[in-house]
Every structure is written in structure tokens, then in C-alpha cells.
Amino acid sequence: MTPALAKRLIIGGMVAIGTLLILAIYLPAFRPDPNNTVEGSAAIGDAFTLTDHTGAEVTEQVLLGRYSLIYFGFTYCPDICPMTLQTVADAIEILPGQKGESVQPVFITLDPKRDTVETISSYVSNFHSSMVGLTGTQDQVQKAADAYRVFFREAPIGDDGDYTIDHSGFLYLMNRSGRYIDHFGKDVTMEDLSARLRELL
């Protein structure tokens, strides 16, 4: 590299840095807003149309007005799904006073072929009285899963046509406007989850 080329590169870099500094100072879009309380930046959550455990068609509007804890799973799941939903129910129950009424637990099936409205209704009643169960067509469920970046696929068991569902196991916390705040892994405890909810409530 010649000295002249090196000098041009240094000058170019200084100009670029100077331009970014000017934009940060004078354009609001480049400055952080101290009044912005939206947490998280992941593109999680979007429009969906599904059927709830009462048979009514619902959209993402069902999430408005309360904090939501959303979990994607399936009723034939032997362990992780029921354990996570029970953790959600317990975390809501140990919230002080009436704060639990501000949190809505939501279960969305990834197995609509087997998880009918009746199956979902019976399933969610085992966990919490306010839990909403959602199912739909395969296409509707796929779109909802894609909106929340949920991976899932059928995995055959044996040769008789039986199958399980391999899926990611995150629990999503959404704000009262249905926007993403946080997510939790399968090892979250009811104490940790309840503590996070108390921070918001």
C-alpha cells in the first residue's frame, strides 16, 4: 500500500465517522429515546387467525389489554409442554393481590390434526381457568408459528403412523399491546417468572 493510498483511506474513515456523529446529534431517528419503554428488539409476534378453545375465531387482538404468556406445544406432549404450562399457571397464582388478572396465559397447538377445539378445551382446563387454548388449520398454525419464530416438525414414532412433534420450547412474554417483551427457556421456574411479571405489574 502506497503512502498516498493509506492517507486517502484514513481521511475516508474520518469523514465516515464524522458523518455518523452529525447524524446522531441532529437526527432524532439516530438518537435513543429516553421515553421509549418498549423492551426487546426481536421481530417476534405478528398477525394470526386461529380458533380458541370455545370454538370462536380469534386474531392477535385477543392479546390486547393484558400481558400475555404464550407457549407453543401440543397436547400429546409427555413432559416439557405440561411442565411449562404448569409453571406459567403457578407463576400467575403466586402474584400478589389481583395482579394475576392482568396476565393471560395462551397455549397454541403445533398439532392441529389431533388437537381439536374439544381436545384443547379439556387440556387447558387442567392448568389455569384463564388460559386460552388456540388451534386452527395447518396453514393457520404454521403462520402463527412463523410469526413467533417457532420451529416445529412431525417426527414419526415406529411404523404405525404415530408421531410426536419436535419443536422449540420458548415461552413468550408480550405486553398489553401484544408486542414482544421477553422470552424464557424450558428451565424457567415459577419464582423467576413471577418475579419478572411483578417488575411489570
C-alpha positions as CSV (number, residue, x, y, z in Angstrom):
1,M,0.0,0.0,0.0
2,T,1.4,3.4,-1.0
3,P,1.5,6.3,1.5
4,A,-0.9,8.2,-0.7
5,L,-3.5,5.4,-0.7
6,A,-3.1,4.9,3.1
7,K,-3.7,8.6,3.6
8,R,-6.9,8.5,1.4
9,L,-8.2,5.6,3.4
10,I,-7.6,7.4,6.8
11,I,-9.3,10.5,5.5
12,G,-12.2,8.5,4.2
13,G,-12.6,6.8,7.5
14,M,-12.6,10.1,9.4
15,V,-15.2,11.5,7.1
16,A,-17.5,8.5,7.6
17,I,-17.1,8.7,11.4
18,G,-17.8,12.4,11.3
19,T,-20.9,11.9,9.2
20,L,-22.3,9.3,11.6
21,L,-21.7,11.7,14.6
22,I,-23.5,14.5,12.8
23,L,-26.5,12.2,12.1
24,A,-26.6,11.0,15.7
25,I,-26.6,14.6,17.0
26,Y,-29.0,16.2,14.7
27,L,-31.4,13.4,13.5
28,P,-33.8,12.1,16.2
29,A,-34.1,8.8,14.5
30,F,-30.4,8.1,15.3
31,R,-30.7,9.1,19.0
32,P,-32.1,6.8,21.7
33,D,-35.4,8.0,23.1
34,P,-35.3,8.1,26.9
35,N,-39.1,7.8,27.0
36,N,-39.2,4.7,24.9
37,T,-40.1,1.8,27.3
38,V,-40.5,-0.9,24.7
39,E,-38.3,-3.8,25.7
40,G,-36.6,-6.2,23.4
41,S,-35.9,-5.8,19.7
42,A,-36.6,-9.3,18.3
43,A,-39.1,-9.5,15.5
44,I,-41.4,-11.8,17.4
45,G,-45.2,-11.8,17.1
46,D,-47.5,-10.7,14.3
47,A,-51.0,-11.1,12.9
48,F,-52.7,-14.5,13.2
49,T,-56.1,-16.1,12.9
50,L,-56.9,-19.1,15.0
51,T,-59.8,-20.8,16.8
52,D,-60.0,-20.7,20.6
53,H,-61.0,-23.5,23.0
54,T,-64.6,-22.3,22.9
55,G,-64.8,-22.6,19.1
56,A,-64.6,-18.8,18.4
57,E,-62.4,-17.4,15.7
58,V,-59.8,-15.1,17.2
59,T,-56.9,-12.9,16.0
60,E,-53.9,-11.3,17.6
61,Q,-56.4,-8.9,19.1
62,V,-57.0,-11.5,21.8
63,L,-53.7,-10.4,23.3
64,L,-54.6,-6.8,23.8
65,G,-55.3,-5.3,27.3
66,R,-53.3,-7.7,29.4
67,Y,-49.7,-9.1,29.5
68,S,-49.6,-12.5,27.7
69,L,-47.5,-15.6,28.3
70,I,-47.6,-17.5,25.0
71,Y,-46.4,-21.1,24.7
72,F,-46.5,-23.3,21.5
73,G,-46.7,-27.0,22.1
74,F,-49.1,-30.0,21.7
75,T,-51.5,-31.9,24.0
76,Y,-49.8,-35.2,23.3
77,C,-46.5,-33.9,24.7
78,P,-45.5,-36.1,27.6
79,D,-43.3,-33.7,29.6
80,I,-42.0,-30.3,28.6
81,C,-45.3,-28.8,27.4
82,P,-47.4,-29.7,30.6
83,M,-44.4,-28.8,32.8
84,T,-44.1,-25.3,31.2
85,L,-47.8,-24.6,31.3
86,Q,-48.0,-25.6,35.0
87,T,-45.1,-23.3,35.7
88,V,-47.0,-20.5,34.0
89,A,-50.1,-21.2,36.0
90,D,-48.2,-21.4,39.3
91,A,-46.3,-18.1,38.5
92,I,-49.6,-16.3,37.9
93,E,-51.1,-17.8,41.1
94,I,-48.4,-16.5,43.4
95,L,-48.6,-13.0,42.1
96,P,-49.7,-10.7,44.9
97,G,-53.3,-9.4,45.2
98,Q,-55.2,-9.2,42.0
99,K,-52.2,-8.8,39.8
100,G,-52.7,-12.3,38.2
101,E,-55.8,-10.9,36.5
102,S,-53.5,-8.7,34.4
103,V,-51.8,-11.8,32.9
104,Q,-53.3,-14.0,30.2
105,P,-51.7,-17.5,29.6
106,V,-52.0,-18.7,26.0
107,F,-51.4,-22.1,24.6
108,I,-51.1,-22.5,20.8
109,T,-51.0,-26.1,19.5
110,L,-48.5,-27.2,16.9
111,D,-50.5,-30.3,16.2
112,P,-53.9,-29.2,14.8
113,K,-54.6,-32.6,13.3
114,R,-55.1,-34.1,16.7
115,D,-55.7,-31.0,18.8
116,T,-59.3,-30.2,18.0
117,V,-61.3,-27.5,19.8
118,E,-62.6,-30.1,22.2
119,T,-59.2,-31.5,22.9
120,I,-57.7,-28.1,23.5
121,S,-60.6,-27.1,25.8
122,S,-60.1,-30.1,28.0
123,Y,-56.4,-29.7,28.0
124,V,-56.1,-26.0,29.1
125,S,-58.7,-26.5,31.8
126,N,-56.1,-28.7,33.6
127,F,-53.8,-25.7,34.2
128,H,-55.5,-22.3,34.7
129,S,-59.0,-21.0,34.5
130,S,-57.9,-18.0,32.4
131,M,-55.7,-20.0,30.0
132,V,-56.7,-19.6,26.3
133,G,-56.1,-22.5,24.0
134,L,-55.7,-22.0,20.3
135,T,-55.9,-24.3,17.3
136,G,-56.7,-23.9,13.6
137,T,-55.9,-25.3,10.2
138,Q,-52.4,-26.5,9.5
139,D,-51.8,-23.3,7.5
140,Q,-53.1,-21.1,10.2
141,V,-50.9,-22.8,12.8
142,Q,-47.9,-22.6,10.5
143,K,-48.4,-18.8,10.1
144,A,-48.7,-18.3,13.8
145,A,-45.6,-20.3,14.5
146,D,-43.7,-18.4,11.8
147,A,-44.8,-15.1,13.4
148,Y,-43.2,-16.2,16.7
149,R,-40.1,-17.8,15.1
150,V,-41.2,-21.2,16.4
151,F,-39.6,-24.3,14.8
152,F,-41.7,-27.5,14.6
153,R,-42.0,-30.7,12.6
154,E,-43.7,-34.0,12.8
155,A,-41.4,-36.9,13.9
156,P,-42.6,-40.4,13.2
157,I,-42.7,-42.9,16.1
158,G,-42.4,-46.5,14.9
159,D,-44.1,-47.8,11.7
160,D,-47.8,-47.5,12.7
161,G,-48.2,-43.8,11.7
162,D,-47.9,-42.5,15.2
163,Y,-45.8,-39.3,15.6
164,T,-44.6,-36.7,18.0
165,I,-43.8,-33.0,17.4
166,D,-40.3,-31.8,17.6
167,H,-40.4,-28.1,18.5
168,S,-38.6,-25.2,20.0
169,G,-39.8,-24.6,23.6
170,F,-39.7,-20.8,24.3
171,L,-42.3,-19.1,26.4
172,Y,-43.0,-15.6,25.1
173,L,-44.0,-12.6,27.2
174,M,-45.9,-9.9,25.4
175,N,-47.1,-6.5,26.6
176,R,-50.6,-5.1,26.8
177,S,-50.3,-4.0,23.1
178,G,-49.3,-7.5,22.0
179,R,-45.7,-6.6,21.5
180,Y,-42.8,-8.8,22.5
181,I,-41.0,-8.1,25.8
182,D,-39.1,-11.2,26.7
183,H,-38.8,-14.9,26.4
184,F,-37.9,-17.8,28.7
185,G,-36.4,-21.3,28.2
186,K,-37.8,-24.6,29.4
187,D,-35.9,-24.3,32.7
188,V,-37.6,-21.2,33.9
189,T,-39.0,-21.5,37.4
190,M,-42.3,-20.2,38.7
191,E,-40.4,-17.9,41.0
192,D,-38.3,-16.4,38.3
193,L,-41.3,-16.0,36.0
194,S,-43.4,-14.4,38.7
195,A,-40.6,-12.1,39.7
196,R,-40.4,-10.9,36.1
197,L,-44.1,-10.3,36.0
198,R,-44.0,-8.3,39.2
199,E,-41.5,-6.0,37.7
200,L,-44.0,-5.1,35.0
201,L,-47.1,-5.1,37.2
